[in-house]
Amino acid sequence: MIRRARSGVVLLEVIVAMTILVIAGFSAVVWTRQLSETLEHTRDVTDEVVSASRYLDVIALWTRDDLDRHLGTRRQGPWLVRVDRPVPTVYGVALEDSLGRRVLLQTWLYRTEPVHATP
């Protein structure tokens, strides 16, 4: 009778151990999937920011006239480009995602005022 009770306890221990093993395995699979999705998202965001940085480098070369022509918010390729001029010699430039939900990059550019010839 004791032997029979012992085998029932062993079976219960095996069932509990298998349950713990299944839960741990499932948790590892879920964690790995989440990690993979996070890495993919990070790679996508990094590519987007690098691309935006290249475009912002181009904008930084724009003349004062070019910046004046682009005042306001406009769609430029996959981004929204916002150009503001808070003072006559400073331009604020921000690149936002295509939906305008978040600013990817922003900078301030200084351009001297045009020299007017005096009569």
N, CA, C and O of each residue as an XYZ file, in Angstrom:
476
protein
N       0.819     -1.190      0.000
C       0.000      0.000      0.000
C       0.862      1.253      0.000
O       0.531      2.230     -0.672
N       1.973      1.239      0.749
C       2.862      2.384      0.785
C       3.512      2.568     -0.584
O       3.696      3.694     -1.046
N       3.851      1.475     -1.217
C       4.464      1.532     -2.542
C       3.515      2.173     -3.546
O       3.927      2.976     -4.384
N       2.236      1.809     -3.452
C       1.230      2.357     -4.352
C       1.051      3.854     -4.111
O       0.928      4.605     -5.079
N       1.031      4.307     -2.894
C       0.897      5.720     -2.554
C       2.113      6.481     -3.053
O       1.989      7.608     -3.533
N       3.282      5.875     -2.943
C       4.512      6.517     -3.412
C       4.473      6.707     -4.923
O       4.894      7.754     -5.413
N       3.982      5.729     -5.673
C       3.928      5.873     -7.124
C       2.931      6.962     -7.526
O       3.135      7.636     -8.535
N       1.870      7.142     -6.764
C       0.921      8.225     -7.028
C       1.548      9.586     -6.800
O       1.267     10.526     -7.544
N       2.392      9.711     -5.787
C       3.090     10.964     -5.497
C       4.108     11.253     -6.593
O       4.261     12.397     -7.019
N       4.804     10.213     -7.048
C       5.787     10.383     -8.123
C       5.080     10.867     -9.387
O       5.578     11.767    -10.063
N       3.940     10.291     -9.711
C       3.178     10.719    -10.887
C       2.763     12.188    -10.755
O       2.842     12.951    -11.717
N       2.329     12.566     -9.580
C       1.953     13.959     -9.337
C       3.164     14.882     -9.493
O       3.052     15.962    -10.072
N       4.308     14.457     -8.982
C       5.531     15.250     -9.128
C       5.917     15.410    -10.597
O       6.343     16.487    -11.013
N       5.771     14.350    -11.378
C       6.074     14.404    -12.811
C       5.126     15.370    -13.512
O       5.562     16.151    -14.357
N       3.860     15.332    -13.184
C       2.882     16.233    -13.798
C       3.212     17.684    -13.453
O       3.166     18.550    -14.326
N       3.541     17.957    -12.197
C       3.901     19.314    -11.785
C       5.173     19.763    -12.497
O       5.249     20.899    -12.965
N       6.169     18.888    -12.584
C       7.424     19.236    -13.265
C       7.176     19.516    -14.747
O       7.728     20.472    -15.293
N       6.373     18.715    -15.389
C       6.060     18.933    -16.812
C       5.304     20.249    -17.006
O       5.552     20.967    -17.975
N       4.397     20.565    -16.106
C       3.648     21.825    -16.183
C       4.604     23.014    -16.069
O       4.507     23.979    -16.827
N       5.524     22.927    -15.111
C       6.510     24.000    -14.942
C       7.376     24.123    -16.181
O       7.680     25.231    -16.623
N       7.774     22.993    -16.745
C       8.607     22.994    -17.958
C       7.859     23.605    -19.144
O       8.437     24.374    -19.913
N       6.590     23.270    -19.293
C       5.790     23.832    -20.389
C       5.623     25.339    -20.208
O       5.755     26.090    -21.174
N       5.340     25.788    -19.006
C       5.183     27.224    -18.746
C       6.493     27.956    -19.023
O       6.490     29.018    -19.644
N       7.612     27.392    -18.565
C       8.914     28.025    -18.810
C       9.216     28.070    -20.312
O       9.707     29.081    -20.812
N       8.929     26.996    -21.021
C       9.158     26.966    -22.473
C       8.298     27.985    -23.195
O       8.781     28.699    -24.075
N       7.030     28.057    -22.830
C       6.135     29.022    -23.447
C       6.600     30.451    -23.169
O       6.577     31.302    -24.059
N       7.020     30.707    -21.933
C       7.526     32.040    -21.581
C       8.760     32.391    -22.397
O       8.910     33.530    -22.838
N       9.641     31.425    -22.600
C      10.853     31.662    -23.395
C      10.493     31.977    -24.846
O      11.107     32.849    -25.461
N       9.510     31.280    -25.390
C       9.081     31.541    -26.774
C       8.478     32.940    -26.885
O       8.792     33.669    -27.826
N       7.629     33.322    -25.954
C       7.010     34.653    -25.969
C       8.079     35.733    -25.823
O       8.055     36.729    -26.545
N       9.004     35.545    -24.907
C      10.078     36.512    -24.686
C      10.933     36.657    -25.944
O      11.289     37.772    -26.327
N      11.264     35.537    -26.585
C      12.073     35.580    -27.810
C      11.334     36.309    -28.922
O      11.938     37.089    -29.658
N      10.050     36.067    -29.050
C       9.256     36.754    -30.083
C       9.213     38.259    -29.825
O       9.377     39.049    -30.755
N       8.999     38.658    -28.590
C       8.965     40.076    -28.251
C      10.319     40.725    -28.506
O      10.387     41.850    -29.001
N      11.375     40.033    -28.176
C      12.716     40.547    -28.420
C      12.955     40.739    -29.918
O      13.528     41.744    -30.339
N      12.519     39.784    -30.704
C      12.676     39.880    -32.158
C      11.900     41.067    -32.723
O      12.410     41.793    -33.577
N      10.671     41.267    -32.250
C       9.864     42.402    -32.708
C      10.499     43.729    -32.298
O      10.497     44.688    -33.071
N      11.037     43.783    -31.090
C      11.695     44.997    -30.616
C      12.925     45.316    -31.452
O      13.153     46.472    -31.810
N      13.710     44.310    -31.762
C      14.897     44.520    -32.592
C      14.517     44.992    -33.994
O      15.172     45.873    -34.551
N      13.470     44.416    -34.561
C      13.012     44.827    -35.890
C      12.525     46.275    -35.872
O      12.831     47.047    -36.781
N      11.770     46.641    -34.839
C      11.285     48.016    -34.715
C      12.454     48.986    -34.549
O      12.470     50.058    -35.154
N      13.423     48.605    -33.732
C      14.600     49.454    -33.525
C      15.367     49.650    -34.826
O      15.818     50.756    -35.124
N      15.512     48.593    -35.589
C      16.199     48.689    -36.883
C      15.443     49.623    -37.831
O      16.057     50.436    -38.521
N      14.120     49.509    -37.865
C      13.312     50.376    -38.726
C      13.439     51.840    -38.326
O      13.609     52.707    -39.184
N      13.357     52.120    -37.024
C      13.457     53.496    -36.539
C      14.852     54.055    -36.819
O      14.989     55.213    -37.215
N      15.875     53.245    -36.618
C      17.244     53.683    -36.898
C      17.417     54.024    -38.367
O      18.010     55.050    -38.701
N      16.906     53.178    -39.244
C      16.989     53.464    -40.684
C      16.267     54.753    -41.028
O      16.748     55.542    -41.843
N      15.111     54.971    -40.407
C      14.329     56.184    -40.657
C      15.087     57.427    -40.194
O      15.109     58.434    -40.902
N      15.700     57.368    -39.027
C      16.432     58.514    -38.497
C      17.686     58.791    -39.323
O      18.017     59.953    -39.560
N      18.387     57.752    -39.764
C      19.575     57.939    -40.599
C      19.174     58.600    -41.916
O      19.851     59.512    -42.390
N      18.085     58.142    -42.497
C      17.594     58.733    -43.748
C      17.198     60.190    -43.540
O      17.518     61.051    -44.359
N      16.502     60.459    -42.443
C      16.099     61.834    -42.131
C      17.325     62.704    -41.890
O      17.337     63.872    -42.278
N      18.337     62.165    -41.267
C      19.560     62.924    -41.011
C      20.235     63.327    -42.322
O      20.738     64.443    -42.455
N      20.241     62.421    -43.273
C      20.826     62.748    -44.586
C      20.050     63.881    -45.248
O      20.639     64.790    -45.833
N      18.728     63.818    -45.151
C      17.919     64.870    -45.759
C      18.102     66.193    -45.014
O      18.137     67.255    -45.635
N      18.219     66.132    -43.686
C      18.450     67.354    -42.918
C      19.802     67.965    -43.268
O      19.948     69.187    -43.243
N      20.791     67.139    -43.595
C      22.082     67.648    -44.067
C      21.912     68.448    -45.355
O      22.576     69.467    -45.550
N      21.031     67.990    -46.224
C      20.757     68.718    -47.470
C      20.061     70.044    -47.160
O      20.411     71.081    -47.723
N      19.087     70.002    -46.274
C      18.366     71.228    -45.910
C      19.328     72.244    -45.288
O      19.185     73.446    -45.512
N      20.284     71.782    -44.527
C      21.244     72.690    -43.889
C      22.053     73.468    -44.918
O      22.628     74.506    -44.591
N      22.105     72.988    -46.145
C      22.829     73.688    -47.209
C      21.947     74.678    -47.971
O      22.446     75.423    -48.814
N      20.651     74.695    -47.685
C      19.758     75.611    -48.376
C      20.132     77.052    -48.066
O      20.583     77.377    -46.967
N      19.936     77.892    -49.044
C      20.174     79.325    -48.856
C      19.007     79.928    -48.075
O      17.998     79.275    -47.812
N      19.182     81.161    -47.728
C      18.118     81.902    -47.046
C      16.850     81.935    -47.898
O      15.747     81.748    -47.383
N      17.009     82.172    -49.203
C      15.851     82.206    -50.104
C      15.133     80.851    -50.143
O      13.904     80.791    -50.141
N      15.915     79.769    -50.179
C      15.311     78.428    -50.175
C      14.513     78.206    -48.895
O      13.393     77.698    -48.940
N      15.083     78.583    -47.763
C      14.381     78.420    -46.483
C      13.118     79.269    -46.442
O      12.081     78.820    -45.952
N      13.201     80.502    -46.957
C      12.014     81.372    -46.990
C      10.911     80.751    -47.849
O       9.735     80.839    -47.497
N      11.275     80.131    -48.960
C      10.283     79.486    -49.834
C       9.617     78.287    -49.160
O       8.505     77.908    -49.525
N      10.291     77.693    -48.185
C       9.761     76.501    -47.532
C       9.176     76.782    -46.142
O       8.941     75.844    -45.380
N       8.939     78.046    -45.801
C       8.351     78.351    -44.494
C       7.010     77.640    -44.339
O       6.226     77.553    -45.285
N       6.760     77.134    -43.134
C       5.539     76.381    -42.877
C       5.829     74.886    -42.866
O       6.981     74.464    -42.770
N       4.779     74.100    -42.965
C       4.917     72.644    -42.964
C       4.541     72.111    -44.340
O       3.477     72.425    -44.874
N       5.436     71.297    -44.905
C       5.213     70.722    -46.234
C       5.653     69.279    -46.244
O       6.542     68.869    -45.498
N       5.008     68.520    -47.107
C       5.422     67.139    -47.306
C       6.639     67.133    -48.227
O       6.592     67.698    -49.319
N       7.717     66.504    -47.796
C       8.942     66.364    -48.575
C       9.317     64.884    -48.531
O       9.888     64.414    -47.547
N       9.002     64.168    -49.577
C       9.291     62.739    -49.573
C       8.488     62.053    -48.475
O       7.287     62.289    -48.347
N       9.140     61.208    -47.683
C       8.411     60.473    -46.643
C       8.229     61.250    -45.335
O       7.772     60.681    -44.344
N       8.576     62.528    -45.318
C       8.509     63.304    -44.078
C       7.657     64.547    -44.243
O       7.317     64.962    -45.352
N       7.328     65.120    -43.109
C       6.784     66.464    -43.067
C       7.926     67.351    -42.605
O       8.549     67.080    -41.578
N       8.205     68.411    -43.359
C       9.286     69.326    -43.010
C       8.646     70.625    -42.552
O       7.866     71.242    -43.277
N       8.991     71.031    -41.332
C       8.476     72.285    -40.782
C       9.625     73.273    -40.686
O      10.628     73.013    -40.021
N       9.469     74.419    -41.363
C      10.484     75.476    -41.318
C       9.831     76.707    -40.712
O       8.823     77.203    -41.214
N      10.416     77.190    -39.630
C       9.949     78.397    -38.949
C      11.080     79.421    -38.934
O      12.254     79.063    -39.025
N      10.720     80.682    -38.820
C      11.730     81.735    -38.691
C      11.308     82.625    -37.527
O      10.606     83.616    -37.730
N      11.734     82.279    -36.298
C      11.313     83.059    -35.134
C      11.922     84.454    -35.087
O      11.309     85.383    -34.561
N      13.111     84.603    -35.627
C      13.759     85.906    -35.745
C      14.325     85.991    -37.159
O      14.496     84.961    -37.811
N      14.618     87.192    -37.645
C      15.030     87.346    -39.046
C      16.248     86.517    -39.479
O      16.387     86.232    -40.669
N      17.113     86.130    -38.574
C      18.333     85.423    -38.981
C      18.373     83.950    -38.565
O      19.350     83.262    -38.859
N      17.351     83.461    -37.901
C      17.366     82.075    -37.409
C      16.156     81.318    -37.948
O      15.027     81.806    -37.907
N      16.417     80.126    -38.448
C      15.377     79.240    -38.967
C      15.365     77.965    -38.136
O      16.412     77.374    -37.872
N      14.196     77.557    -37.736
C      14.028     76.267    -37.064
C      13.532     75.271    -38.091
O      12.562     75.538    -38.800
N      14.187     74.124    -38.177
C      13.798     73.094    -39.134
C      13.545     71.803    -38.367
O      14.385     71.363    -37.581
N      12.381     71.198    -38.601
C      12.042     69.931    -37.956
C      11.554     68.951    -39.011
O      10.756     69.307    -39.878
N      12.032     67.724    -38.935
C      11.542     66.644    -39.779
C      10.680     65.735    -38.925
O      11.132     65.183    -37.922
N       9.429     65.590    -39.341
C       8.484     64.750    -38.613
C       8.163     63.527    -39.450
O       8.378     63.523    -40.662
N       7.646     62.483    -38.801
C       7.236     61.317    -39.569
C       6.080     61.712    -40.493
O       5.521     62.800    -40.358
N       5.730     60.846    -41.411
C       4.757     61.191    -42.444
C       3.383     61.558    -41.901
O       2.613     62.228    -42.588
N       3.061     61.136    -40.691
C       1.767     61.461    -40.103
C       1.836     62.656    -39.159
O       0.815     63.090    -38.625
N       3.036     63.185    -38.954
C       3.196     64.326    -38.059
C       3.024     63.966    -36.597
O       2.735     64.839    -35.779
N       3.197     62.696    -36.250
C       3.021     62.254    -34.864
C       4.249     62.503    -34.003
O       4.133     62.752    -32.803
N       5.431     62.437    -34.621
C       6.643     62.609    -33.815
C       7.727     63.290    -34.628
O       7.844     63.088    -35.837
N       8.509     64.091    -33.946
C       9.636     64.770    -34.576
C      10.816     63.808    -34.581
O      11.225     63.303    -33.536
N      11.358     63.560    -35.776
C      12.523     62.683    -35.887
C      13.800     63.450    -35.575
O      14.636     62.999    -34.793
N      13.937     64.614    -36.197
C      15.121     65.446    -36.003
C      14.712     66.904    -36.111
O      13.752     67.244    -36.802
N      15.445     67.754    -35.425
C      15.228     69.191    -35.588
C      16.531     69.925    -35.337
O      17.413     69.446    -34.623
N      16.629     71.091    -35.937
C      17.836     71.899    -35.775
C      17.490     73.358    -35.990
O      16.387     73.703    -36.413
N      18.469     74.212    -35.686
C      18.349     75.644    -35.921
C      19.443     76.035    -36.902
O      20.586     75.594    -36.783
N      19.085     76.862    -37.866
C      20.049     77.323    -38.873
C      20.136     78.843    -38.830
O      19.124     79.535    -38.721
N      21.349     79.343    -38.918
C      21.565     80.791    -38.933
C      21.862     81.219    -40.363
O      22.702     80.623    -41.038
N      21.178     82.237    -40.811
C      21.449     82.834    -42.121
C      21.507     84.348    -41.938
O      20.594     84.942    -41.364
N      22.580     84.972    -42.426
C      22.705     86.418    -42.278
C      21.618     87.108    -43.085
O      21.101     86.571    -44.065
N      21.287     88.315    -42.643
C      20.296     89.096    -43.390
C      20.928     89.585    -44.669
O      22.127     89.861    -44.701
N      20.143     89.700    -45.726
C      20.715     90.202    -46.973
C      21.174     91.661    -46.820
O      20.545     92.472    -46.139
N      22.261     91.943    -47.463
C      22.796     93.309    -47.422
C      22.108     94.110    -48.537
O      22.144     93.726    -49.706
N      21.489     95.214    -48.156
C      20.804     96.058    -49.114
C      21.735     97.184    -49.494
O      22.361     97.802    -48.633
N      21.827     97.451    -50.786
C      22.671     98.558    -51.260
C      22.013     99.877    -50.881
O      20.812    100.069    -51.070
N      22.815    100.770    -50.350
C      22.281    102.095    -49.999
C      22.515    103.046    -51.168
O      23.584    103.037    -51.778
N      21.514    103.863    -51.476
C      21.667    104.793    -52.632
C      22.600    105.920    -52.343
O      22.827    106.770    -53.204
